[in-house]
Amino acid sequence: MKYLTYQQTKVPALGLGTWKAKKGEVYGAVREALHIGYTHVDCAPAYMNETEVGAALKEMTGSGQMRREDLWVTSKLWNNAHLPGDVQPALKKTLTDLQLDSLDLYLIHWPVAFKPEVALPKSGDDYLSLQEAPIIDTWQAMEECVAAGLVRHIGVCNFNIAKLEDLLAKAAIAPMMNQIELHPYLQQQKMLEFCRQRQVLVTAYSPLGSPDRPKGMKKKNEPTLLGHEAIKAIAKKHGVSPAQVLIAWGLQRQTAVIPKSINQVRLRENLEAAELRLEENDLRHIAKLERGYRYVDGAFWEMPGSGYSTKELWDD
Ligand code: A2P
């Protein structure tokens, strides 16, 4: 297993994504994944499945098949718990659901805040602005969670460089991680460079292009990553699958990669991608696929009066 290193901490570079893994499917998937050698699980209360993930974690660690300290568990603070007094209760609920005493990593899921009673906003009135719920206030409450021993490391998701820079300037504990969408159509070169310089790790989400997103989140005529001819050709040359090429590409760029699967065969296939070594020539071909394309573009937070727009979310 490959690791990313952060100060004295080793983060398993390949993790299991659980977004879109449904109840009834995710328990078996997590159990199988840990059984075959995954040591990193990426979770969030917004995925509505943490109790099932927790049951699988408990089964594996409680039965002695795996030690808790050999497992890396990440979860995320949902957008309706950004007010400082809401952060620790949200984390405690996640810990209860995951049946853990502490997390390895807790991330701010989006730099977007909702009113506390809102799970998913229906109108602009359901939001809090970043003036009403400043990121730094949320962050200080996250820092208190570290002091309370509820989580070892803290970080963010979906932050652009400007927001990261601002947070790095103000934080007492620097963010360990920025989890962002990252794949050959959205290579995030500038972000990777910035994060390398400022010692922030990067996790690539939707590394396979997230083909199982709900219809409402899909645009017409979306480009597919798994079906791209260049990816298929590289896969054929190495005798592997397109998914393995995409995962290996992310790992070779020193990012953590969290492909989601609930299928036994594909779970193993994805894990084995860590053994694949892409050649310089492969990397050059993949570099040409950049098109600034986001599958998860944040447009769902754009509604009249919300105060949030994709323009201020991203650098591009
Ligand atoms: P499944 O869960 O049935 O395996 P992403 O990680 O980018 O969000 O993509 C997840 C999607 O990719 C899911 O639809 C998942 O389906 C599918 N998937 C996961 N692993 C593979 C693989 N090795 N080959 C093809 N599709 C895969």
py3Dmol code that shows the C-alpha trace and the ligand (Angstrom):
import py3Dmol

protein = """\
ATOM      1  CA  MET A   1       0.000   0.000   0.000  1.00  0.00           C
ATOM      2  CA  LYS A   2       1.300   3.424  -0.891  1.00  0.00           C
ATOM      3  CA  TYR A   3       1.130   6.264   1.579  1.00  0.00           C
ATOM      4  CA  LEU A   4       1.171  10.030   1.525  1.00  0.00           C
ATOM      5  CA  THR A   5       3.199  11.539   4.308  1.00  0.00           C
ATOM      6  CA  TYR A   6       2.104  14.513   6.380  1.00  0.00           C
ATOM      7  CA  GLN A   7       4.544  15.457   9.126  1.00  0.00           C
ATOM      8  CA  GLN A   8       4.730  12.199  11.152  1.00  0.00           C
ATOM      9  CA  THR A   9       1.492  10.784   9.746  1.00  0.00           C
ATOM     10  CA  LYS A  10       1.059   8.278   6.918  1.00  0.00           C
ATOM     11  CA  VAL A  11      -2.183   8.435   4.968  1.00  0.00           C
ATOM     12  CA  PRO A  12      -3.054   5.380   2.838  1.00  0.00           C
ATOM     13  CA  ALA A  13      -3.168   6.821  -0.682  1.00  0.00           C
ATOM     14  CA  LEU A  14      -5.927   4.557  -1.981  1.00  0.00           C
ATOM     15  CA  GLY A  15      -9.237   4.808  -0.193  1.00  0.00           C
ATOM     16  CA  LEU A  16     -12.760   3.554  -0.654  1.00  0.00           C
ATOM     17  CA  GLY A  17     -15.277   6.209  -1.655  1.00  0.00           C
ATOM     18  CA  THR A  18     -18.755   5.815  -0.162  1.00  0.00           C
ATOM     19  CA  TRP A  19     -20.664   8.645  -1.869  1.00  0.00           C
ATOM     20  CA  LYS A  20     -23.604   7.115  -3.766  1.00  0.00           C
ATOM     21  CA  ALA A  21     -23.171   3.748  -2.053  1.00  0.00           C
ATOM     22  CA  LYS A  22     -26.703   2.978  -0.999  1.00  0.00           C
ATOM     23  CA  LYS A  23     -27.965   1.527   2.242  1.00  0.00           C
ATOM     24  CA  GLY A  24     -28.149  -2.196   1.790  1.00  0.00           C
ATOM     25  CA  GLU A  25     -25.039  -2.099  -0.418  1.00  0.00           C
ATOM     26  CA  VAL A  26     -22.468  -0.184   1.537  1.00  0.00           C
ATOM     27  CA  TYR A  27     -22.144  -2.496   4.537  1.00  0.00           C
ATOM     28  CA  GLY A  28     -21.027  -5.412   2.356  1.00  0.00           C
ATOM     29  CA  ALA A  29     -18.794  -3.184   0.247  1.00  0.00           C
ATOM     30  CA  VAL A  30     -16.905  -1.730   3.212  1.00  0.00           C
ATOM     31  CA  ARG A  31     -16.529  -5.140   4.851  1.00  0.00           C
ATOM     32  CA  GLU A  32     -15.250  -6.688   1.629  1.00  0.00           C
ATOM     33  CA  ALA A  33     -12.916  -3.762   0.972  1.00  0.00           C
ATOM     34  CA  LEU A  34     -11.302  -3.975   4.401  1.00  0.00           C
ATOM     35  CA  HIS A  35     -11.112  -7.736   4.083  1.00  0.00           C
ATOM     36  CA  ILE A  36      -9.112  -7.568   0.839  1.00  0.00           C
ATOM     37  CA  GLY A  37      -6.727  -4.878   2.031  1.00  0.00           C
ATOM     38  CA  TYR A  38      -8.219  -1.374   1.846  1.00  0.00           C
ATOM     39  CA  THR A  39      -7.208   0.653   4.901  1.00  0.00           C
ATOM     40  CA  HIS A  40      -8.826   3.997   4.108  1.00  0.00           C
ATOM     41  CA  VAL A  41     -12.544   4.754   4.002  1.00  0.00           C
ATOM     42  CA  ASP A  42     -13.933   8.140   2.955  1.00  0.00           C
ATOM     43  CA  CYS A  43     -17.307   8.973   4.508  1.00  0.00           C
ATOM     44  CA  ALA A  44     -19.708  11.854   5.058  1.00  0.00           C
ATOM     45  CA  PRO A  45     -23.056  12.275   6.789  1.00  0.00           C
ATOM     46  CA  ALA A  46     -24.327  13.812   3.550  1.00  0.00           C
ATOM     47  CA  TYR A  47     -23.999  10.366   1.944  1.00  0.00           C
ATOM     48  CA  MET A  48     -26.752   9.161   4.300  1.00  0.00           C
ATOM     49  CA  ASN A  49     -25.044   5.847   4.966  1.00  0.00           C
ATOM     50  CA  GLU A  50     -22.676   6.367   7.888  1.00  0.00           C
ATOM     51  CA  THR A  51     -24.548   3.998  10.215  1.00  0.00           C
ATOM     52  CA  GLU A  52     -24.047   1.170   7.745  1.00  0.00           C
ATOM     53  CA  VAL A  53     -20.426   2.077   7.150  1.00  0.00           C
ATOM     54  CA  GLY A  54     -20.027   2.123  10.936  1.00  0.00           C
ATOM     55  CA  ALA A  55     -21.517  -1.349  11.288  1.00  0.00           C
ATOM     56  CA  ALA A  56     -18.948  -2.693   8.827  1.00  0.00           C
ATOM     57  CA  LEU A  57     -16.067  -0.877  10.545  1.00  0.00           C
ATOM     58  CA  LYS A  58     -17.227  -2.270  13.875  1.00  0.00           C
ATOM     59  CA  GLU A  59     -17.474  -5.775  12.547  1.00  0.00           C
ATOM     60  CA  MET A  60     -13.949  -5.693  11.143  1.00  0.00           C
ATOM     61  CA  THR A  61     -12.258  -4.039  14.126  1.00  0.00           C
ATOM     62  CA  GLY A  62     -14.455  -5.614  16.822  1.00  0.00           C
ATOM     63  CA  SER A  63     -13.832  -9.146  15.578  1.00  0.00           C
ATOM     64  CA  GLY A  64     -10.077  -8.603  15.568  1.00  0.00           C
ATOM     65  CA  GLN A  65      -9.811  -8.897  11.779  1.00  0.00           C
ATOM     66  CA  MET A  66      -8.354  -5.424  11.713  1.00  0.00           C
ATOM     67  CA  ARG A  67      -6.885  -3.025  14.245  1.00  0.00           C
ATOM     68  CA  ARG A  68      -8.465   0.419  14.481  1.00  0.00           C
ATOM     69  CA  GLU A  69      -5.008   2.012  14.299  1.00  0.00           C
ATOM     70  CA  ASP A  70      -4.420   0.358  10.911  1.00  0.00           C
ATOM     71  CA  LEU A  71      -7.479   2.042   9.476  1.00  0.00           C
ATOM     72  CA  TRP A  72      -7.812   5.619   8.171  1.00  0.00           C
ATOM     73  CA  VAL A  73     -11.333   7.028   8.438  1.00  0.00           C
ATOM     74  CA  THR A  74     -12.280  10.423   7.014  1.00  0.00           C
ATOM     75  CA  SER A  75     -15.636  12.142   7.421  1.00  0.00           C
ATOM     76  CA  LYS A  76     -16.978  15.607   6.697  1.00  0.00           C
ATOM     77  CA  LEU A  77     -18.857  18.446   8.321  1.00  0.00           C
ATOM     78  CA  TRP A  78     -22.089  19.085   6.444  1.00  0.00           C
ATOM     79  CA  ASN A  79     -23.015  22.573   5.275  1.00  0.00           C
ATOM     80  CA  ASN A  80     -25.751  22.996   7.890  1.00  0.00           C
ATOM     81  CA  ALA A  81     -23.337  22.735  10.810  1.00  0.00           C
ATOM     82  CA  HIS A  82     -20.883  25.549  10.053  1.00  0.00           C
ATOM     83  CA  LEU A  83     -21.893  27.690  13.017  1.00  0.00           C
ATOM     84  CA  PRO A  84     -19.221  27.094  15.661  1.00  0.00           C
ATOM     85  CA  GLY A  85     -21.618  25.674  18.252  1.00  0.00           C
ATOM     86  CA  ASP A  86     -22.861  23.103  15.746  1.00  0.00           C
ATOM     87  CA  VAL A  87     -19.489  21.657  14.738  1.00  0.00           C
ATOM     88  CA  GLN A  88     -18.726  19.416  17.686  1.00  0.00           C
ATOM     89  CA  PRO A  89     -22.280  18.012  17.922  1.00  0.00           C
ATOM     90  CA  ALA A  90     -22.131  17.166  14.201  1.00  0.00           C
ATOM     91  CA  LEU A  91     -18.811  15.403  14.653  1.00  0.00           C
ATOM     92  CA  LYS A  92     -20.120  13.498  17.668  1.00  0.00           C
ATOM     93  CA  LYS A  93     -23.142  12.319  15.663  1.00  0.00           C
ATOM     94  CA  THR A  94     -20.803  11.071  12.930  1.00  0.00           C
ATOM     95  CA  LEU A  95     -18.655   9.291  15.538  1.00  0.00           C
ATOM     96  CA  THR A  96     -21.750   7.635  16.991  1.00  0.00           C
ATOM     97  CA  ASP A  97     -22.901   6.536  13.535  1.00  0.00           C
ATOM     98  CA  LEU A  98     -19.449   5.267  12.549  1.00  0.00           C
ATOM     99  CA  GLN A  99     -19.058   3.595  15.988  1.00  0.00           C
ATOM    100  CA  LEU A 100     -15.668   5.244  16.483  1.00  0.00           C
ATOM    101  CA  ASP A 101     -14.063   7.162  19.364  1.00  0.00           C
ATOM    102  CA  SER A 102     -12.225   9.450  16.978  1.00  0.00           C
ATOM    103  CA  LEU A 103     -11.691  10.153  13.290  1.00  0.00           C
ATOM    104  CA  ASP A 104      -8.390  10.304  11.481  1.00  0.00           C
ATOM    105  CA  LEU A 105      -9.527  13.262   9.391  1.00  0.00           C
ATOM    106  CA  TYR A 106     -12.496  15.631   9.486  1.00  0.00           C
ATOM    107  CA  LEU A 107     -13.111  17.922   6.528  1.00  0.00           C
ATOM    108  CA  ILE A 108     -15.333  20.935   5.873  1.00  0.00           C
ATOM    109  CA  HIS A 109     -17.422  19.433   3.054  1.00  0.00           C
ATOM    110  CA  TRP A 110     -18.045  22.683   1.127  1.00  0.00           C
ATOM    111  CA  PRO A 111     -17.178  26.350   1.626  1.00  0.00           C
ATOM    112  CA  VAL A 112     -20.939  26.868   1.589  1.00  0.00           C
ATOM    113  CA  ALA A 113     -23.150  27.293   4.657  1.00  0.00           C
ATOM    114  CA  PHE A 114     -26.836  26.485   5.193  1.00  0.00           C
ATOM    115  CA  LYS A 115     -29.082  27.427   8.048  1.00  0.00           C
ATOM    116  CA  PRO A 116     -28.855  24.742  10.768  1.00  0.00           C
ATOM    117  CA  GLU A 117     -32.319  23.265  10.145  1.00  0.00           C
ATOM    118  CA  VAL A 118     -31.710  22.855   6.392  1.00  0.00           C
ATOM    119  CA  ALA A 119     -30.410  19.511   5.109  1.00  0.00           C
ATOM    120  CA  LEU A 120     -30.638  20.495   1.443  1.00  0.00           C
ATOM    121  CA  PRO A 121     -31.629  24.016   0.419  1.00  0.00           C
ATOM    122  CA  LYS A 122     -34.722  24.678  -1.649  1.00  0.00           C
ATOM    123  CA  SER A 123     -34.353  28.433  -1.932  1.00  0.00           C
ATOM    124  CA  GLY A 124     -31.871  31.230  -1.372  1.00  0.00           C
ATOM    125  CA  ASP A 125     -33.361  31.799   2.089  1.00  0.00           C
ATOM    126  CA  ASP A 126     -31.968  28.477   3.266  1.00  0.00           C
ATOM    127  CA  TYR A 127     -28.356  29.673   3.098  1.00  0.00           C
ATOM    128  CA  LEU A 128     -26.057  31.537   5.438  1.00  0.00           C
ATOM    129  CA  SER A 129     -23.531  33.809   3.793  1.00  0.00           C
ATOM    130  CA  LEU A 130     -19.830  33.458   4.496  1.00  0.00           C
ATOM    131  CA  GLN A 131     -20.163  36.752   6.386  1.00  0.00           C
ATOM    132  CA  GLU A 132     -22.771  35.166   8.662  1.00  0.00           C
ATOM    133  CA  ALA A 133     -20.810  31.918   8.982  1.00  0.00           C
ATOM    134  CA  PRO A 134     -17.155  32.796   8.345  1.00  0.00           C
ATOM    135  CA  ILE A 135     -14.946  29.838   7.419  1.00  0.00           C
ATOM    136  CA  ILE A 136     -12.406  30.806  10.057  1.00  0.00           C
ATOM    137  CA  ASP A 137     -15.029  30.531  12.815  1.00  0.00           C
ATOM    138  CA  THR A 138     -16.004  27.072  11.595  1.00  0.00           C
ATOM    139  CA  TRP A 139     -12.311  26.199  11.392  1.00  0.00           C
ATOM    140  CA  GLN A 140     -11.628  27.280  14.974  1.00  0.00           C
ATOM    141  CA  ALA A 141     -14.418  24.958  16.099  1.00  0.00           C
ATOM    142  CA  MET A 142     -12.748  22.190  14.060  1.00  0.00           C
ATOM    143  CA  GLU A 143      -9.464  22.985  15.846  1.00  0.00           C
ATOM    144  CA  GLU A 144     -11.262  22.561  19.167  1.00  0.00           C
ATOM    145  CA  CYS A 145     -12.328  19.091  18.015  1.00  0.00           C
ATOM    146  CA  VAL A 146      -8.642  18.219  17.626  1.00  0.00           C
ATOM    147  CA  ALA A 147      -7.922  19.560  21.121  1.00  0.00           C
ATOM    148  CA  ALA A 148     -10.841  17.484  22.458  1.00  0.00           C
ATOM    149  CA  GLY A 149      -9.292  14.330  20.964  1.00  0.00           C
ATOM    150  CA  LEU A 150     -12.267  13.684  18.680  1.00  0.00           C
ATOM    151  CA  VAL A 151     -10.229  13.875  15.485  1.00  0.00           C
ATOM    152  CA  ARG A 152      -6.502  13.639  14.705  1.00  0.00           C
ATOM    153  CA  HIS A 153      -6.379  15.881  11.639  1.00  0.00           C
ATOM    154  CA  ILE A 154      -8.587  18.469   9.976  1.00  0.00           C
ATOM    155  CA  GLY A 155      -8.935  19.745   6.436  1.00  0.00           C
ATOM    156  CA  VAL A 156     -11.288  20.969   3.757  1.00  0.00           C
ATOM    157  CA  CYS A 157     -12.980  19.958   0.513  1.00  0.00           C
ATOM    158  CA  ASN A 158     -13.817  21.954  -2.582  1.00  0.00           C
ATOM    159  CA  PHE A 159     -11.649  24.906  -1.575  1.00  0.00           C
ATOM    160  CA  ASN A 160     -10.061  27.023  -4.320  1.00  0.00           C
ATOM    161  CA  ILE A 161      -6.592  28.491  -3.927  1.00  0.00           C
ATOM    162  CA  ALA A 162      -7.856  31.848  -2.652  1.00  0.00           C
ATOM    163  CA  LYS A 163      -9.909  30.234   0.123  1.00  0.00           C
ATOM    164  CA  LEU A 164      -7.070  27.890   1.061  1.00  0.00           C
ATOM    165  CA  GLU A 165      -4.606  30.749   1.167  1.00  0.00           C
ATOM    166  CA  ASP A 166      -6.893  32.736   3.419  1.00  0.00           C
ATOM    167  CA  LEU A 167      -7.395  29.783   5.745  1.00  0.00           C
ATOM    168  CA  LEU A 168      -3.667  28.999   5.860  1.00  0.00           C
ATOM    169  CA  ALA A 169      -3.001  32.594   6.862  1.00  0.00           C
ATOM    170  CA  LYS A 170      -5.492  32.530   9.734  1.00  0.00           C
ATOM    171  CA  ALA A 171      -5.500  28.944  11.028  1.00  0.00           C
ATOM    172  CA  ALA A 172      -3.740  27.817  14.193  1.00  0.00           C
ATOM    173  CA  ILE A 173      -3.780  24.252  12.810  1.00  0.00           C
ATOM    174  CA  ALA A 174      -3.084  24.238   9.070  1.00  0.00           C
ATOM    175  CA  PRO A 175      -5.473  22.198   6.928  1.00  0.00           C
ATOM    176  CA  MET A 176      -3.919  18.810   6.257  1.00  0.00           C
ATOM    177  CA  MET A 177      -5.992  18.044   3.183  1.00  0.00           C
ATOM    178  CA  ASN A 178      -7.990  19.577   0.367  1.00  0.00           C
ATOM    179  CA  GLN A 179     -10.322  16.994  -1.147  1.00  0.00           C
ATOM    180  CA  ILE A 180     -11.234  18.066  -4.675  1.00  0.00           C
ATOM    181  CA  GLU A 181     -12.575  16.672  -7.908  1.00  0.00           C
ATOM    182  CA  LEU A 182      -9.554  15.469  -9.847  1.00  0.00           C
ATOM    183  CA  HIS A 183      -9.179  13.332 -12.984  1.00  0.00           C
ATOM    184  CA  PRO A 184      -7.700  13.674 -16.490  1.00  0.00           C
ATOM    185  CA  TYR A 185     -10.435  16.118 -17.608  1.00  0.00           C
ATOM    186  CA  LEU A 186      -9.744  18.321 -14.553  1.00  0.00           C
ATOM    187  CA  GLN A 187      -6.081  17.924 -13.728  1.00  0.00           C
ATOM    188  CA  GLN A 188      -5.846  20.784 -11.201  1.00  0.00           C
ATOM    189  CA  GLN A 189      -2.191  21.465 -11.975  1.00  0.00           C
ATOM    190  CA  LYS A 190      -2.106  24.881 -10.259  1.00  0.00           C
ATOM    191  CA  MET A 191      -3.874  23.571  -7.178  1.00  0.00           C
ATOM    192  CA  LEU A 192      -1.461  20.629  -6.901  1.00  0.00           C
ATOM    193  CA  GLU A 193       1.504  22.972  -7.179  1.00  0.00           C
ATOM    194  CA  PHE A 194       0.056  25.339  -4.567  1.00  0.00           C
ATOM    195  CA  CYS A 195      -0.681  22.458  -2.198  1.00  0.00           C
ATOM    196  CA  ARG A 196       2.804  20.996  -2.656  1.00  0.00           C
ATOM    197  CA  GLN A 197       4.366  24.333  -1.784  1.00  0.00           C
ATOM    198  CA  ARG A 198       2.147  24.860   1.250  1.00  0.00           C
ATOM    199  CA  GLN A 199       2.288  21.245   2.421  1.00  0.00           C
ATOM    200  CA  VAL A 200      -1.398  20.514   2.046  1.00  0.00           C
ATOM    201  CA  LEU A 201      -2.222  16.986   0.877  1.00  0.00           C
ATOM    202  CA  VAL A 202      -4.746  16.489  -1.923  1.00  0.00           C
ATOM    203  CA  THR A 203      -7.413  13.800  -2.298  1.00  0.00           C
ATOM    204  CA  ALA A 204      -8.941  13.192  -5.719  1.00  0.00           C
ATOM    205  CA  TYR A 205     -12.685  12.606  -5.651  1.00  0.00           C
ATOM    206  CA  SER A 206     -14.726  11.327  -8.587  1.00  0.00           C
ATOM    207  CA  PRO A 207     -11.532   9.816 -10.050  1.00  0.00           C
ATOM    208  CA  LEU A 208     -13.585   7.654 -12.448  1.00  0.00           C
ATOM    209  CA  GLY A 209     -15.875  10.486 -13.503  1.00  0.00           C
ATOM    210  CA  SER A 210     -18.613   9.525 -11.082  1.00  0.00           C
ATOM    211  CA  PRO A 211     -20.889   7.829 -13.643  1.00  0.00           C
ATOM    212  CA  ASP A 212     -23.465   6.826 -11.010  1.00  0.00           C
ATOM    213  CA  ARG A 213     -24.373  10.381  -9.968  1.00  0.00           C
ATOM    214  CA  PRO A 214     -28.096  11.032  -9.782  1.00  0.00           C
ATOM    215  CA  LYS A 215     -29.616  12.198 -13.069  1.00  0.00           C
ATOM    216  CA  GLY A 216     -30.303  15.651 -11.652  1.00  0.00           C
ATOM    217  CA  MET A 217     -26.559  16.190 -11.221  1.00  0.00           C
ATOM    218  CA  LYS A 218     -25.695  15.203 -14.786  1.00  0.00           C
ATOM    219  CA  LYS A 219     -25.406  17.459 -17.777  1.00  0.00           C
ATOM    220  CA  LYS A 220     -26.431  16.454 -21.260  1.00  0.00           C
ATOM    221  CA  ASN A 221     -23.724  14.754 -23.345  1.00  0.00           C
ATOM    222  CA  GLU A 222     -21.235  14.476 -20.533  1.00  0.00           C
ATOM    223  CA  PRO A 223     -17.829  13.182 -21.601  1.00  0.00           C
ATOM    224  CA  THR A 224     -17.030   9.761 -20.171  1.00  0.00           C
ATOM    225  CA  LEU A 225     -13.638   9.091 -18.695  1.00  0.00           C
ATOM    226  CA  LEU A 226     -13.811   5.299 -18.504  1.00  0.00           C
ATOM    227  CA  GLY A 227     -14.750   5.167 -22.190  1.00  0.00           C
ATOM    228  CA  HIS A 228     -12.167   7.617 -23.523  1.00  0.00           C
ATOM    229  CA  GLU A 229     -10.140   6.082 -26.361  1.00  0.00           C
ATOM    230  CA  ALA A 230      -6.778   7.264 -24.997  1.00  0.00           C
ATOM    231  CA  ILE A 231      -7.497   5.785 -21.556  1.00  0.00           C
ATOM    232  CA  LYS A 232      -8.723   2.550 -23.141  1.00  0.00           C
ATOM    233  CA  ALA A 233      -5.596   2.321 -25.310  1.00  0.00           C
ATOM    234  CA  ILE A 234      -3.267   2.774 -22.332  1.00  0.00           C
ATOM    235  CA  ALA A 235      -5.269   0.182 -20.397  1.00  0.00           C
ATOM    236  CA  LYS A 236      -5.023  -2.276 -23.278  1.00  0.00           C
ATOM    237  CA  LYS A 237      -1.285  -1.785 -23.579  1.00  0.00           C
ATOM    238  CA  HIS A 238      -0.779  -2.643 -19.884  1.00  0.00           C
ATOM    239  CA  GLY A 239      -3.399  -5.392 -19.829  1.00  0.00           C
ATOM    240  CA  VAL A 240      -5.448  -3.559 -17.181  1.00  0.00           C
ATOM    241  CA  SER A 241      -8.822  -1.805 -17.071  1.00  0.00           C
ATOM    242  CA  PRO A 242      -9.503   1.895 -17.802  1.00  0.00           C
ATOM    243  CA  ALA A 243     -10.432   2.391 -14.123  1.00  0.00           C
ATOM    244  CA  GLN A 244      -7.034   1.070 -13.103  1.00  0.00           C
ATOM    245  CA  VAL A 245      -5.321   3.569 -15.411  1.00  0.00           C
ATOM    246  CA  LEU A 246      -7.297   6.446 -13.889  1.00  0.00           C
ATOM    247  CA  ILE A 247      -6.523   5.347 -10.330  1.00  0.00           C
ATOM    248  CA  ALA A 248      -2.828   4.731 -11.018  1.00  0.00           C
ATOM    249  CA  TRP A 249      -2.610   8.163 -12.667  1.00  0.00           C
ATOM    250  CA  GLY A 250      -3.894   9.820  -9.486  1.00  0.00           C
ATOM    251  CA  LEU A 251      -1.579   7.802  -7.250  1.00  0.00           C
ATOM    252  CA  GLN A 252       1.440   8.606  -9.419  1.00  0.00           C
ATOM    253  CA  ARG A 253       0.683  12.305  -8.998  1.00  0.00           C
ATOM    254  CA  GLN A 254       1.001  11.874  -5.220  1.00  0.00           C
ATOM    255  CA  THR A 255      -2.665  12.416  -4.511  1.00  0.00           C
ATOM    256  CA  ALA A 256      -4.924  10.187  -2.460  1.00  0.00           C
ATOM    257  CA  VAL A 257      -7.586   8.614  -4.693  1.00  0.00           C
ATOM    258  CA  ILE A 258     -10.982   7.394  -3.455  1.00  0.00           C
ATOM    259  CA  PRO A 259     -12.837   5.423  -6.150  1.00  0.00           C
ATOM    260  CA  LYS A 260     -16.271   4.262  -5.065  1.00  0.00           C
ATOM    261  CA  SER A 261     -17.388   0.713  -5.724  1.00  0.00           C
ATOM    262  CA  ILE A 262     -19.879  -1.640  -4.161  1.00  0.00           C
ATOM    263  CA  ASN A 263     -18.884  -4.526  -6.405  1.00  0.00           C
ATOM    264  CA  GLN A 264     -16.507  -7.264  -5.220  1.00  0.00           C
ATOM    265  CA  VAL A 265     -14.680  -7.626  -8.518  1.00  0.00           C
ATOM    266  CA  ARG A 266     -14.253  -3.899  -9.063  1.00  0.00           C
ATOM    267  CA  LEU A 267     -13.166  -3.321  -5.449  1.00  0.00           C
ATOM    268  CA  ARG A 268     -10.295  -5.716  -5.978  1.00  0.00           C
ATOM    269  CA  GLU A 269      -9.529  -4.339  -9.418  1.00  0.00           C
ATOM    270  CA  ASN A 270      -9.314  -0.812  -8.000  1.00  0.00           C
ATOM    271  CA  LEU A 271      -7.068  -1.902  -5.147  1.00  0.00           C
ATOM    272  CA  GLU A 272      -4.723  -3.633  -7.583  1.00  0.00           C
ATOM    273  CA  ALA A 273      -4.371  -0.404  -9.558  1.00  0.00           C
ATOM    274  CA  ALA A 274      -1.798   0.630  -6.947  1.00  0.00           C
ATOM    275  CA  GLU A 275       0.564  -1.906  -8.547  1.00  0.00           C
ATOM    276  CA  LEU A 276       0.315  -0.348 -12.006  1.00  0.00           C
ATOM    277  CA  ARG A 277       3.145   1.945 -13.071  1.00  0.00           C
ATOM    278  CA  LEU A 278       2.249   4.258 -15.953  1.00  0.00           C
ATOM    279  CA  GLU A 279       5.069   5.213 -18.319  1.00  0.00           C
ATOM    280  CA  GLU A 280       6.179   8.741 -19.236  1.00  0.00           C
ATOM    281  CA  ASN A 281       4.524   8.339 -22.606  1.00  0.00           C
ATOM    282  CA  ASP A 282       1.210   7.360 -20.971  1.00  0.00           C
ATOM    283  CA  LEU A 283       1.418  10.406 -18.727  1.00  0.00           C
ATOM    284  CA  ARG A 284       2.052  12.663 -21.727  1.00  0.00           C
ATOM    285  CA  HIS A 285      -1.045  11.296 -23.486  1.00  0.00           C
ATOM    286  CA  ILE A 286      -3.179  11.744 -20.388  1.00  0.00           C
ATOM    287  CA  ALA A 287      -1.885  15.295 -19.853  1.00  0.00           C
ATOM    288  CA  LYS A 288      -3.477  16.198 -23.203  1.00  0.00           C
ATOM    289  CA  LEU A 289      -6.962  15.233 -21.971  1.00  0.00           C
ATOM    290  CA  GLU A 290      -7.275  18.315 -19.747  1.00  0.00           C
ATOM    291  CA  ARG A 291     -10.454  20.239 -20.535  1.00  0.00           C
ATOM    292  CA  GLY A 292     -11.347  21.943 -17.260  1.00  0.00           C
ATOM    293  CA  TYR A 293     -14.420  19.734 -16.994  1.00  0.00           C
ATOM    294  CA  ARG A 294     -16.195  19.371 -13.649  1.00  0.00           C
ATOM    295  CA  TYR A 295     -18.692  16.569 -13.091  1.00  0.00           C
ATOM    296  CA  VAL A 296     -19.528  18.069  -9.682  1.00  0.00           C
ATOM    297  CA  ASP A 297     -19.597  21.730 -10.586  1.00  0.00           C
ATOM    298  CA  GLY A 298     -21.351  23.185  -7.533  1.00  0.00           C
ATOM    299  CA  ALA A 299     -24.041  24.776  -9.736  1.00  0.00           C
ATOM    300  CA  PHE A 300     -26.578  23.148  -7.390  1.00  0.00           C
ATOM    301  CA  TRP A 301     -25.681  25.829  -4.795  1.00  0.00           C
ATOM    302  CA  GLU A 302     -26.539  28.587  -7.267  1.00  0.00           C
ATOM    303  CA  MET A 303     -30.070  29.812  -6.665  1.00  0.00           C
ATOM    304  CA  PRO A 304     -31.499  33.306  -6.481  1.00  0.00           C
ATOM    305  CA  GLY A 305     -30.500  34.836  -3.167  1.00  0.00           C
ATOM    306  CA  SER A 306     -28.149  32.044  -2.091  1.00  0.00           C
ATOM    307  CA  GLY A 307     -25.136  34.305  -2.508  1.00  0.00           C
ATOM    308  CA  TYR A 308     -23.067  31.393  -3.826  1.00  0.00           C
ATOM    309  CA  SER A 309     -21.938  30.976  -7.412  1.00  0.00           C
ATOM    310  CA  THR A 310     -19.651  28.627  -9.284  1.00  0.00           C
ATOM    311  CA  LYS A 311     -17.660  31.694 -10.263  1.00  0.00           C
ATOM    312  CA  GLU A 312     -16.528  32.354  -6.715  1.00  0.00           C
ATOM    313  CA  LEU A 313     -16.293  28.653  -5.812  1.00  0.00           C
ATOM    314  CA  TRP A 314     -13.570  27.763  -8.294  1.00  0.00           C
ATOM    315  CA  ASP A 315     -10.352  29.336  -9.553  1.00  0.00           C
ATOM    316  CA  ASP A 316     -11.186  28.704 -13.221  1.00  0.00           C
TER     317      ASP A 316
END
"""
ligand_1 = """\
27
A2P
P -19.904 0.194 -8.835
O -20.075 0.825 -7.486
O -21.084 -0.588 -9.281
O -18.606 -0.563 -8.949
P -16.363 7.604 -8.811
O -15.455 6.934 -7.827
O -15.631 8.459 -9.799
O -17.484 8.345 -8.123
O -17.049 6.474 -9.695
C -17.890 5.500 -9.125
C -18.596 4.763 -10.244
O -17.645 3.999 -10.990
C -19.632 3.800 -9.783
O -20.675 3.775 -10.736
C -18.903 2.473 -9.751
O -19.805 1.405 -9.920
C -18.013 2.611 -10.957
N -16.776 1.824 -10.848
C -16.035 1.628 -9.751
N -14.954 0.882 -10.030
C -15.025 0.595 -11.338
C -14.207 -0.159 -12.228
N -13.093 -0.758 -11.803
N -14.605 -0.245 -13.530
C -15.745 0.357 -13.963
N -16.539 1.072 -13.172
C -16.196 1.210 -11.882
"""
view = py3Dmol.view(width=600, height=400)
view.addModel(protein, "pdb")
view.setStyle({"model": 0}, {"cartoon": {"style": "trace"}})
view.addModel(ligand_1, "xyz")
view.setStyle({"model": 1}, {"stick": {}})
view.zoomTo()
view.show()
